[in-house]
Amino acid sequence: MDEILRKLEEQDKKLDAIYKSAEKTRKYFLWTLIITIVVIVLPLIGLIFAVPALLKSLGAYSTLGL
């Protein structure tokens, strides 16, 4: 009976370690997603507004013959 209790305690410790590892991995993926959005998606959204403004200003220069 003592052996079974000891094995159950060992399994409980291992389950706690697995849970902690899974939580660290989840947080790692969350921060990876956040950084990806900041580095890739936000600049793309900025380009949506910057490109038309750039094209408009280049169009103004071409009409002046510069």
Buried (B, 14 or more C-beta within 10 A) or exposed (E): EEEEEEEEEEEEEEEEEEEEEEEEEEEEEEEEEEEEEEEEEEEEEEEEEEEEEEEEEEEEEEEEEE
